[in-house]
Amino acid sequence: MPRIVLYQPQIPPNTGNVARTCAATGCELHLIEPLGFTISDRHLRRAGLDYWPWVSLHRHGDLERFQAERLRRGGRLVALSSQAEASYTDFRFLPDDWLLFGRETDGLPNALQASAEARLTIPMACRARDGQGGVRSLNLSVSVGIVLFEALRQIGAAAASDS
């Protein structure tokens, strides 16, 4: 099952909504600290509603600790960025992928993106270019849902064809 990784999330309701999606799909949620809120934040808890007991939540004190855990467990690091060129729809997801999403305000650092095995984007008809007009990015929790459900669709289809 793919794992969702949020790099230093800043907005509690976004993380709560992602947690709810993880609970619904059975996917692990990994949070790389520092966070822009406390885990006990009422907005975080409210967005996750009463689904928190079903979230497989993993907190990593910093990027290095997360990377060590990922290397120990295996799987590809797949970075999602509005700056990437390749579309998530053209990518072949695997069950042990780590789907990495950046901060709401400034995404993923370039060095972290460069360390990923793949860099993907969600195509948008009205994308901002060079800071001029358009939409810079989608909401974090929306982006996670779009990419995760495509990954699950592919993995399910692959599993069905293997039987």
N, C-alpha and C positions, 0 to 999 in steps of 0.2 A: 504494500500500500504506500503510495507517495506520502512524503512528510512535508508539512507546511512549516516554513521558517520565516519569521518576521525579524528583520534586522532593526533593532532599536526603535520599535514602534512608539509613537508619541501621543496618539489619540485613543483614549480608553474605549469609546464605543466601537471603533473599527476593530480593535483587538477582540472585544467581546463578540462582535458579529462573526469574526473569523473563527473564534472558539466554538460558536454554535454550529458553524459549517463543519468543523472538525468533528464535533460530537455526532452530527448527523451522518457523517461518512465513515467514521471510525479511523480517521487519519490523525496521526500525532501532530501536536502543535509545539514548535520550538521557538522560544523567545530569546533573542540575543540582547543582553543588557549592555548599557543602561537603558531602562525604559523611561518614557516621558510621564509616567504615572506609577502609582503603587498597585500591586495586584489586588489589594483590598478596595480600590477605588469603586465607589458606588455606581458610576457610569459604566465601568467595565463589567461589573457584576450584573447590572440591569440589562445590558446588551446581550450578555450570555444567558440571561434568564436563569432558569433552574437547571440548565444543562451542564453546569460545571462538573458535576460528579462523573459525567461520561466523557470528559475531555482528558486525553492523555497528554498532559502538559509537562514540558521539559524546559527549564530555565537554564541559560548558560551565562555565567558571570561576565564573559567577554567573547570576542570573536575567536580568539585562540582556543578557548575551551570548547566552543562549538565545533571548530574545525577538527580538533582532536577526537571528539565524539563521532563526528561524521566519518573520519578516516578509519576509526576503529570499527564502525558498523558497516562501512562500504556504501556504495551508491554514488550516482552522479550529482554534482551540484549544478542546478539549473537556475540561472539568474533571470529574473523578469525585470525589464527596464524599458521605459518609454524611449530610451536612446538606442536600443538594440535595433537591428535590421531584420532579423529572421522572425517570422510569425510563429506563434505558438501552434497554429493550425498545421504547419508544415513539419512539425517536430514529432518524432516517435518517442513517446514517453515509456518509461519502464517502471515496474512496481517499486523499485527501491530508490527512485529519484527523490532528491531534496529540492523542493520548489521554494526558492529564496526570493522574498519581496523586501523592498527597501522602506525607509522612513517616508512618511506621508509628505513631508516638506521638501526633501531633496533626494529621495531615492537611495540607491546603493552607491557607495564610493567606487570610483573607477578601478582601484586595485582589487577590490573584492569581486567586481564583475569579471576582471581579467583572470581571476583564479577559478572561475566556474568552467565546467566542461561545455556549457552552452549558454548563450545569451539570447533571450526571446523577448518579443514585444506583443502587445495586443493591438492589431491595426485599428486605426480610427479614421473616419472620413474627414474629420475637422481637426487634425493634429496641429498644434502650434509648431511653427518652424522659426528658428533663430529668434525666439522671444516675441514673435509677431503674431498676434491674434490666435484664434483656435483654442483647442483644449490641450492642456499640458499632459494630463493623465486622467485615468479613472480613479474612483475611490478605491482605497486599498482592499476593503472587504469584497467589493464587486470584482476586482481583478483576481483575487484569490479564488472566488467562486467560478469565474469563467475558466480559468486555467485548470483548476483542480477537476472540474467536471469533464473537461475534454480529456485530461489524463485518465480519469476513471473510465470514461467511455472507451478509450483506446485499449486500456488494460483489460477491461471486461470483454471486449471484442476479441482481443488476442487470446485470452484464456478460453473463450468459447470455441475458437478455431483450433486450439490445441487439443480439445477433448475428442 
